[in-house]
Amino acid sequence: MEKVLGTEIVKRGMAQMQKGGVIMDVVNAEQARIAEASGAVAVMALERVPSDIRAAGGVARMADPHIVEEVMRAVTIPVMAKARIGHIVEARVLEAMGVDYIDESEVLTPADEEFHLLKSDFTVPFVCGCRDLGEAARRIGEGASMLRTKGEPGTGNIVEAVRHMRKVQAQVRKVTLMSDDELMTEAKILGAPYEILKQIKVAGGLPVVNFAAGGVATPADAALMMELGADGVFVGSGIFKSDSPEKFASAIVQATTYFNDYDLIGKLSKELGAPMKGIDISKLSQEERMQERGW
Amino acid sequence: MRRITIGVLGLQGAVQEHIKQIESLGHDSAIIKHPEQLDHIDGLILPGGESTVIRKLIDRYGFYEPIKQFASKKKPIFGTCAGMVLVANMLHESPDSHLNLIDICVKRNAFGRQKESFEAMLDVKGMKTKYPAIFIRAPYITKAGANVEILTTYENHIVAAKQEHILVSSFHPELTGDNRFLNIFVDMVVKSLTTITN
């Protein structure tokens, strides 16, 4: 009865268990405990939430392992952490520490402007951001076990996450309706691995879970992303940059589960206090747009 | 045999995977998001997910008593992974148990963190060939009462068991194309219907 670790089913399956849930960014043990108590399915341990990364400027790197360990000790739910795009060693360090999922994330400053990590080489599963099916399929081809929209992190503005989710969903629908002889040209147009598109066509959908991320700030935002076909939601700055993190966290969790119960979402949204202050994305310069990172 | 309907508690977790497997066996399925729906199903699956989250939503949306009543009518319940944690009478080194429907003590994340998650071929009671079991941050059973039937073990830990109308597994039958484990549950549901109607 031999045990096989880190298989595709085991890595993708871990993300499937997170479906219908909310993954919350936290920067210390106290926040992690609040997130767990509010019903987060996992926490993302970071040194700074994306809006603070924007404010701080400079190079954003993997969190201090001390913070990650502190969070891992504080909660029983899975703990994720971010490594820079293409930073093999940050990813290996996080894997060695035993984090449950690594986000190869455009929120951090990329370490490699040409190549992403070969994620299939790792035992730990990875989540990656995408804006369209080409990007999604390339990440799956490299071994990502879970996807999320990139959105525009740290802005509290849902517009980019909506754009990316709609784009991916529309392109997936198109591929599933294509005839076999059209797929290769579509692969060329999208810059997507042909084999992955074939899998999508046969299965009638993406082979991995796809969450929404990058701008979710309210219960209605979370429900909107579920309505558009997200399998779950990441909330970065939206919880702990709001007026009342416990209330926001709990309301966003419930709105994600009951995303088409509008009476309930109305009730959940009442008197929550102010959400995080948002940013008009058109005011961001090209260099400030995190979604352009990754290739 | 009349058609049976199996519900999957749809609060969080791998719900759709169970639904697909139920339908692949030719049975009716239902995603259960409201307690009233329990009146219309013959068996209930508590899926894999995060047990802490599912428990919170069970309480907040008034599922606790209805699920207890469902079980008290001897209607079958199948808990996979997080679902097994939810139905156990006791949790290892913790005073908090949840639905208390089966005489077992369960240890959460017992095999370790995600990087220790694994697949293994297991001998399951009643199956002629080995069964592909998928363990994801899986729990196992540390103690089982005398009336609990042990269906399989891994490295000397109990990872699937049954007591009357309650079935549990540490692993995820819904992630494989092998329907044999779900069939154990389907048989329980069919049998319960004959007993209940008689």
Chai-1 contact restraints between the chains, C-beta under 6 A:
chainA,res_idxA,chainB,res_idxB,connection_type,confidence,min_distance_angstrom,max_distance_angstrom,comment,restraint_id
A,M1,B,A120,contact,1.0,0.0,6.0,A-B,restraint_1
A,K3,B,F118,contact,1.0,0.0,6.0,A-B,restraint_2
A,K3,B,A120,contact,1.0,0.0,6.0,A-B,restraint_3
A,V4,B,F118,contact,1.0,0.0,6.0,A-B,restraint_4
A,V4,B,E119,contact,1.0,0.0,6.0,A-B,restraint_5
A,L5,B,F118,contact,1.0,0.0,6.0,A-B,restraint_6
A,T7,B,E119,contact,1.0,0.0,6.0,A-B,restraint_7
A,I9,B,I134,contact,1.0,0.0,6.0,A-B,restraint_8
A,I9,B,L175,contact,1.0,0.0,6.0,A-B,restraint_9
A,V10,B,S117,contact,1.0,0.0,6.0,A-B,restraint_10
A,G13,B,I134,contact,1.0,0.0,6.0,A-B,restraint_11
A,G13,B,I136,contact,1.0,0.0,6.0,A-B,restraint_12
A,G13,B,L175,contact,1.0,0.0,6.0,A-B,restraint_13
A,M14,B,Q114,contact,1.0,0.0,6.0,A-B,restraint_14
A,M14,B,I136,contact,1.0,0.0,6.0,A-B,restraint_15
A,Q16,B,A14,contact,1.0,0.0,6.0,A-B,restraint_16
A,M17,B,G13,contact,1.0,0.0,6.0,A-B,restraint_17
A,M17,B,A14,contact,1.0,0.0,6.0,A-B,restraint_18
A,M17,B,G48,contact,1.0,0.0,6.0,A-B,restraint_19
A,M17,B,G49,contact,1.0,0.0,6.0,A-B,restraint_20
A,G20,B,Q12,contact,1.0,0.0,6.0,A-B,restraint_21
A,G21,B,Q12,contact,1.0,0.0,6.0,A-B,restraint_22
A,G21,B,V53,contact,1.0,0.0,6.0,A-B,restraint_23
A,G39,B,V53,contact,1.0,0.0,6.0,A-B,restraint_24
A,G39,B,K56,contact,1.0,0.0,6.0,A-B,restraint_25
A,V41,B,E50,contact,1.0,0.0,6.0,A-B,restraint_26
A,V41,B,V53,contact,1.0,0.0,6.0,A-B,restraint_27
A,I77,B,E50,contact,1.0,0.0,6.0,A-B,restraint_28
A,G98,B,R113,contact,1.0,0.0,6.0,A-B,restraint_29
A,D100,B,R113,contact,1.0,0.0,6.0,A-B,restraint_30
A,D100,B,Q114,contact,1.0,0.0,6.0,A-B,restraint_31
A,T123,B,K115,contact,1.0,0.0,6.0,A-B,restraint_32
A,V124,B,K115,contact,1.0,0.0,6.0,A-B,restraint_33
A,T257,B,L11,contact,1.0,0.0,6.0,A-B,restraint_34
A,T257,B,L57,contact,1.0,0.0,6.0,A-B,restraint_35
